[in-house]
Amino acid sequence: MKTTTVIRYRMRADTADENQRLIEAVFAELAEGKPDGLHYAALRLDDGVSFVHIVSHDEDDADVLPTLGSFQKFLADFGDRVDGKPDRSDAGVVGSYRFLTP
């Protein structure tokens, strides 16, 4: 069974570019390790400071992201970069075209 989570948050204007660099490092590490069962996308919205992450994984792969050094670095000072509290919601996939599989 897949678990899908959507996280949305705003960064302070002076930390948005750094946040993007940290996210890019996570994707670089994922590209090297190629973990099975994980689907992950991160988007930076047009306002330049809002980000949306969509994470879908099999139950067996639930712990992949937290074990990555790059993800730990991303989280390390997240509270200092973010503007407000992130909104995190579990979600059910209604449909997906080459993005997430239900």
C-alpha positions in Angstrom: 0.0 0.0 0.0 1.3 3.5 -0.8 1.3 6.4 1.5 1.2 9.9 -0.1 1.9 13.1 1.8 1.8 16.7 0.6 3.8 19.4 2.4 3.5 23.1 1.6 5.4 25.9 3.2 6.8 29.4 2.7 10.4 30.4 3.2 11.7 33.8 4.2 12.7 35.7 1.0 16.4 35.6 2.0 16.4 31.8 2.5 14.4 30.6 -0.5 17.4 30.1 -2.8 19.3 28.2 -0.1 16.2 26.0 0.5 16.2 25.2 -3.2 19.9 24.2 -3.2 19.3 21.9 -0.3 16.4 20.3 -2.0 18.4 19.8 -5.2 21.1 18.0 -3.1 18.4 15.6 -1.8 17.4 14.8 -5.4 21.1 14.3 -6.4 21.5 11.8 -3.6 18.3 10.0 -4.6 19.6 9.8 -8.2 22.7 8.1 -6.9 20.9 5.6 -4.6 17.8 5.0 -6.7 15.6 3.8 -3.9 12.7 1.6 -5.0 9.1 2.4 -4.2 9.7 6.1 -3.6 8.1 8.8 -5.7 9.1 12.4 -4.7 8.6 15.8 -6.3 9.4 19.2 -5.0 8.0 22.4 -6.6 8.9 26.0 -6.1 5.8 28.2 -6.7 5.8 31.4 -8.8 5.9 33.7 -5.7 9.5 32.5 -5.3 9.1 31.6 -1.6 6.5 28.9 -1.5 7.4 25.2 -1.9 5.3 22.1 -2.2 6.7 18.6 -1.7 4.8 15.4 -2.8 6.1 12.2 -1.4 4.6 8.8 -2.1 6.2 5.6 -0.9 5.5 1.9 -0.2 5.2 1.1 3.5 8.5 -0.8 3.3 10.3 2.4 2.0 8.9 4.8 4.6 12.2 5.5 6.2 14.3 6.3 3.0 14.2 10.1 3.1 15.1 10.6 6.8 18.2 8.3 6.3 19.7 10.5 3.6 22.5 12.8 4.7 21.3 15.5 2.3 17.8 15.3 3.8 19.1 15.6 7.3 21.0 18.7 6.2 17.8 20.1 4.6 16.0 19.6 7.9 18.9 20.7 10.2 18.1 24.5 10.2 14.7 24.3 8.4 13.0 26.1 11.4 15.4 29.1 10.9 14.6 29.3 7.2 10.9 28.8 7.1 8.3 31.6 7.4 5.5 30.1 9.4 4.4 26.6 10.0 4.4 24.0 7.2 1.1 22.5 6.2 1.3 18.7 6.0 -1.5 16.5 4.8 -1.9 12.9 3.9 -3.5 12.5 0.5 -5.1 9.8 -1.7 -4.1 9.7 -5.3 -7.2 10.2 -7.5 -5.3 10.1 -10.7 -1.8 10.4 -12.0 -0.2 10.6 -15.4 3.5 9.6 -15.3 3.8 11.2 -11.9 2.5 9.1 -9.0 1.0 5.7 -9.2 -2.1 5.0 -7.1 
